[in-house]
């Protein structure tokens, strides 16, 4: 499964899954530095989320999809009616 790092606050990473479940993990418990906007590969076992790694390809793909949606919204807004 993938989770995105929504934000970092007070030493915690706030991660959001594709089904919009929010996980808050201490930064020191993660195996590497995490930045806001990172897409991470994770696994849930017995209700515990384990972050396995960063997926830069998935992050780029998600960014492109979001930018495309944003451009479509701008075009729709600027279209004369």
C-alpha positions as CSV (number, residue, x, y, z in Angstrom):
1,X,0.0,0.0,0.0
2,X,1.0,3.6,-0.4
3,X,0.8,6.5,2.0
4,X,1.7,10.1,1.4
5,X,3.4,12.3,3.9
6,X,0.8,15.1,4.4
7,X,2.9,17.1,6.9
8,X,5.5,17.0,9.6
9,X,4.7,18.6,12.9
10,X,6.3,18.5,16.3
11,X,8.5,15.5,15.5
12,X,5.8,13.4,13.9
13,X,5.0,12.5,10.3
14,X,1.3,12.7,9.4
15,X,0.7,10.1,6.7
16,X,-2.5,9.6,4.7
17,X,-3.4,6.4,2.9
18,X,-5.3,6.2,-0.4
19,X,-8.5,5.4,1.6
20,X,-7.8,8.6,3.6
21,X,-6.9,6.9,6.8
22,X,-4.5,9.1,8.8
23,X,-1.5,7.7,10.6
24,X,0.8,9.7,12.9
25,X,4.3,8.2,13.4
26,X,7.3,9.6,15.3
27,X,9.9,10.7,12.8
28,X,12.6,8.8,14.8
29,X,10.7,5.5,14.1
30,X,11.0,5.9,10.3
31,X,14.0,4.2,8.6
32,X,14.9,7.3,6.6
33,X,14.3,11.0,6.4
34,X,10.8,11.8,5.2
35,X,9.7,15.0,3.6
36,X,6.2,16.5,3.1
37,X,4.8,15.2,-0.2
38,X,6.8,11.9,-0.2
39,X,5.0,8.8,-1.3
40,X,5.9,5.9,0.9
41,X,5.5,2.1,0.6
42,X,3.9,0.7,3.7
43,X,2.5,-2.4,5.2
44,X,-0.1,-2.9,7.9
45,X,0.1,-5.9,10.2
46,X,-2.0,-6.3,13.4
47,X,-3.1,-2.7,13.1
48,X,0.5,-1.3,13.0
49,X,1.8,0.6,10.0
50,X,5.3,-0.1,9.0
51,X,7.0,2.1,6.4
52,X,9.2,0.1,4.1
53,X,10.6,2.7,1.7
54,X,10.1,5.8,-0.5
55,X,8.6,5.4,-4.0
56,X,9.8,8.4,-6.1
57,X,8.1,7.0,-9.3
58,X,4.8,6.8,-7.5
59,X,5.3,10.4,-6.2
60,X,6.0,11.7,-9.7
61,X,3.0,9.9,-11.1
62,X,0.7,11.3,-8.4
63,X,2.1,14.8,-8.9
64,X,1.5,14.7,-12.6
65,X,-2.1,13.5,-12.1
66,X,-2.8,16.3,-9.7
67,X,-1.3,18.9,-12.0
68,X,-3.4,17.6,-14.9
69,X,-6.5,17.8,-12.8
70,X,-5.6,21.4,-11.7
71,X,-5.0,22.4,-15.4
72,X,-8.4,21.0,-16.4
73,X,-10.1,23.0,-13.6
74,X,-8.3,26.2,-14.7
75,X,-9.4,25.6,-18.3
76,X,-13.0,25.0,-17.2
77,X,-13.0,28.2,-15.1
78,X,-11.6,30.3,-17.9
79,X,-13.9,29.0,-20.5
80,X,-16.5,31.6,-21.6
81,X,-20.1,30.5,-21.0
